[in-house]
Amino acid sequence: MLKVAVTGASGHIGNCLVRELLKIGAHIKVLVHTFENHLAQLEVEIIRGNILEPETLTPLCKDVDVVFHCAAKISIDSRQPDKVYETNVTGTRNMVEASLLSGVKKFIHFSSIDAFENIQASQVLDEKSPLTTSKKPMYDYSKAEGEKIILEAAERGLDAVILCPSAVVGPYDYRGSYLGQALLKMYKNKIPALIPGGYYWVDVRDVVSAAIKSVQSGRKGEKYIISGNYCSLKNLSKIIGKMSGKNPPRITVPVFLAFLVCPFFEFISTITKKKPMFTCQSLKILISAPSNISLVKSQNELEYIPRPLEETLRDTFDWYKHNKYLN
């Protein structure tokens, strides 16, 4: 029986991963800091702890074959940079040390496509592309620094693999991710206008499939881009409009105007304690997203084939309906 440990199991990727691992009969430990009800329904071993508390990681990693390190602090604004760095860098270092001490056989680290440096539209983004060196935004920088820790650990003997997903969407989004909330707003026709740009969207189930495949096929010290297909916000809205039966927004706001109103949305979010509709950082991501991402390495080594975006969106909204997110 495969024995695994999962950090970030209550997150979008994490809980989907746990469900797939249960299907193959794995014994699973999950690190829980703030308990999530949906995890209580699964046959997993709950380990109370925090990736920032090294002493709690020993029981998590003890007698484990594989560690899937999904835990991260995701940020689309400039708030709490210290917390983002501490979680994504210090937390990763703590997990690496605990895994080395416990003799973990494989370590699967979830990084992000955002860890790469912005490239020109004409260039191809692949695993050899340089990592960002700028501390703004901190999330991108922290994921790049986390990758460096993993590569150093591989040189010390840890059989570690890095996965770099793009924008993750799909079912099992119990906690309501940033992207999941945006999809729901589009479906409910609560976004009055669109902005230029788009992104590479990837199904959470495809990310999980690649992660499980990388246990056997991922090479030590290597990283793999796990992405789907590029789709502009305009086309994304049209696809969702056909599924919801509602007309997509017809107005596209110029980029400069969107940047002007960003501070207003961020200010309102601090008062309401709700996630902003968009931020200056998310705008920059959308308008500067790479237009050519190579999946050759993942396809060749992990047999990775992403499913069509339409299938992902259809399954996602079916899941939202079944779980009463659309009622």
N, C-alpha and C positions, 0 to 999 in steps of 0.2 A: 504494500500500500504506500502510495506517495504521501509524504508528510510535508505540509507547506505552512508557511506563516504569511499573513497578508496584513500590511499596514494600509490605512485609508479604506478599510472595508465598507465603511458607511457611505463612501463617495460613489459617484456614478460608475467609474471604471471598476472600483474595488468590489462593489456588491454584485455587479454583473460577473466579474471574475470568480467570485466565491461560488455563485450559482453554477457556473460551467465546471469548476473544479469538483463540486459535489456530484455532478453527473458522471464523472470518470472515477468516482469512488475515493477521492483524496481525503485524508484526515487534515482538517484545517484549523489552525489557530488564528484568531483575529485580534489585533490590538485595539482596544476600545478605551477612549478617553472620556467621551460623552456618549452614553449608551443610546443606540438607535433601535426603536421598536422592531423594525423590519428584520434586523439581524437575529432577534429572539426567535423568529419563526424557522430559522435555518439550523441544521445540525452542525454547529461549529463550536469550538472551544474558545470561550471568551477569556482573554488575558487583559486585565485592567492595567493601563499604563499610558505612557506618552513618549513619543520619540525624542522629546527633550529631557526625559528623565532616564538616563542610561541604565540605572539599576533595575528598571522595569522591563528592559528588553532581553535580559538573560532568560527568563522563563519563556518568552516568546520564541527565541531562536534555539532553545535547547532541543536536541533530538529532531531537528527539522532538516529535510533534504533541500528544500527550495524556499527562498524568501522572495515575495513579490512586494516591492516597495512602491506603493501607490500614494502614500500620504504626502500631501503638499498643501501649501497655502496659495490659492489662486487669487490673483488680483488684477483688476482692469482699471485701477485708478492709482493715484500716488499716495494713498493713505497707508499707514502702518508698514513702512518699508523695513523697519527693524524686525518686525514679526515675520514678514515674508522671508527675509534673509535667514533668520534664526530657524524657521521651520524647514525651509528647503535646502539649506546648506548644513547647519549644525545638526539638524535632525537626520539628514542623510549620512553624515559622518558617524553619528551615534549608531545608526543601523549597520553600517559597514563594520565598525569595530565589534559590535555584538555578534555579527555573523562570522567574522574571522575567529573570534574566541570560541564560538560554539561549533566550528567546523562545518558550517553550512556548505553544501555541495554546489549550489547554484544561486545566483543573486540576480533577479530581474528588476532593473531600475526603470521607472517611468519618468522620462524627461519630457520635453516638449519641442515642437517645431519652432517655438518662439525663442529657444536658446540660441538659434543661429543668428548670425549678423544679417542685417538687411542687405539684399543684393539687388542688382539692376534687373529690370524686367526681362532683359534679353538673356540673362544668365540662368543656368540650371542649378537648382538647389539639390544637393545630394549629401551623403554622409561625410564627405570630405570638405564641405563648405565650412568656413571659419565660424567659431562661436562669437557671440557678442561680447564686447569688452566694456560697454557703456553700462553704468549703474542706473540709468533711466531708460525704460522702466525697470524697477527692481525685480519684478517677477522674472523677466527674461534673463537678467544677469544672474539671479539666484539659481535658475535651472542650468545655466551654463557652468556655474561654479560647482553645482552638484555633479555634473558630468565629469568634471576634472577629478573629483574625489573618487568616483567609481573607477576611472581609468588608473588612478594611483593604486587603488585597492587590487585591481587586476594584476598589476605589476608585483604586488605583495603576495599574490597567490589566490585571490578570490576569483572564482569563475563567474565573472559578472558580465551582464549584457545590458545595453542601454536601448530603450525604445523611445522614439520621438513621434508621438501622435500629433496630428493637426487638430482642427476644431472638432471635438467629440460631441456627437449627438446620438440619440437613440433611446430605446426603452429602458426601464429600470432606473429612471432618474428620480428616485424617491426624495432626495433633498432639494431638488429644484436648482439645477446648475444655471449659470448665467445664460448659456446658450439655450437650455431648455425653456427658461422663462421667456426668452426672445421668441422662440418658436410658438409658444402658447399665445403671446401677444399678437403675433402675425395671424395665427389661426382665428383668434377672436376678433380680428380686424381692429385692434387697439393701437396700431401704429399708423398715425395720420400721413406720414411721409417717409420716403426712403432716402438714403444717402448713396453716393456712388461707391463702388468697390464690392468686394466679395471675399471669399476664402475657400480653402480646401476643407471640405467637411468629411468626416469619417465616422462610420458606425461603431458604436461602443463594442458591439459584438465582434466586429472585425479586429479591433484593438486587442480584445481579450483572446481571440483565437490565435493571433500572432504571438501574444505573450506566452500562451501555453505551448505553442510550437517551438518557441525559442528555448524552452527548457532542454530540449534534445538537440535542436538544430542551430541555436544561436551560438556564435563563436566567442570565446573568452576575449574581453576587451574590445568588442566590436559594438557598433550601434546601428540601428535600423530605423529608417523613416517609415512610419505607419500612417498613411494618408489615404484619402479618397479622391474625389474629383472636384475640380474647381467649379464654383457656381456663384454668380453675382447675386447680390441681395435682391435685385430686380427680378431675376429669374426664379430665385428661391421663393419670393413672394407670390409669383404666378403659379408655381407648383402647389404651394400651400393653399392658394385661393381656389384652385380646382378641387382640392380635397375638402375644403370647408364650405364651398358653395358661396363664398363671399368675394366681392370684387377687391383685388389688391390695390394698395395705394397708387394713385396716378401721379402724385407729385414727387419729384426728386429734388431734394434740397442741395444747393451748391455746397461744396466742401467748406468754403470760407465761412458761410453762414452757420453751418453745423458746428464749426469750431467756436463761433461767437456765443452760441447758446449753451455750449457744454458746461461752463461754470455754473449756469443756472440750474441745470439738472443735477449736478453734483451737490450743489448747495441744498436743494430740496431733499435730496436723498439723506443728507445728514440730519435733517429735521424729522423726516418721516421714518427714518431707519429702514427704508426700503432700497433695494438695489436700483441705481439710476438706469434710465432707458438706454443711455449710452454715455461714454466718457471720452475725453480727449484721447486717452490712450487707446480705447477700443476703435475710435475713428482712424487713428494712425495705422492700426493693425489692418483694418479693412482696406484702406486706400493704398497701402504699401505691401500688401500680401504678395508673395512670390507667385508668378503666373506659370512657372514650369518646375514642378517637383518630380524628381526621379524616384521611382519605386523599384528600379532594377535589382538592387541588392536584396530587398525584402522579398521580391518575387522569386529570385534565384535561390536564396538560402532558407527562407521561411515559407515558401510556396504561398505567398501572400497575394490574394486577389480581393480587392474591395468590392462590395456589392453596390448596385446603382443607388443613387441618392433618393430617387423616388420610392424605392422599396424601404429604405430606412425611415423616411418621413411617414409613409403609410403605417408601418409597424409602430412607430413612435406615437402617433396620434391614436391608434387603436389601443395602445397601452395606457395613454392618458385617459381615454374614455373609460376603459375597464376599471381604472383606479380612481375614477371620479375627479380627475384634475380638470375636466372640461364641462362639468355640470354647473 
